[in-house]
Amino acid sequence: MIQFTIEDRTGERQALEIPEGIGLNLMEVLKASEYSILATCGGMALCATCHVGVLEGGGNLPSVSDAELDILDTLPSATSCSRLACQLRVDETLQGTTFKILGEEE
């Protein structure tokens, strides 16, 4: 199982435990876990409505792609810890990481 933590917009944290090999990205897991996240483009890295911040851990996350960086650069609130949830596959690289939801609500 892959374990990571999500902090919602109110600051409440919840640990999630997801089976390995599920084949989903973080945005899909957040929506399935009933977090209010808009995800307008459906995971194409075109809208940034699935914006999350890496609060803890994250040292093993894959590098930000050029497409992801281009979209993050359009966000005034983006920081060096910003990622798009749609671009993060749920795999062992997420283990122990804490993410804060920053994107738009549904």
Buried (B, 14 or more C-beta within 10 A) or exposed (E): EBEBBBBBEEEEEEEBEBEEEBEBBBBBBBBEEEBEBBBBBEBEBBBBBBBBBBBBBBEEBEEBEEEBBEBBEEBEEBEEBBBBBBBBBBBEBBEBBBBBBBBBEE
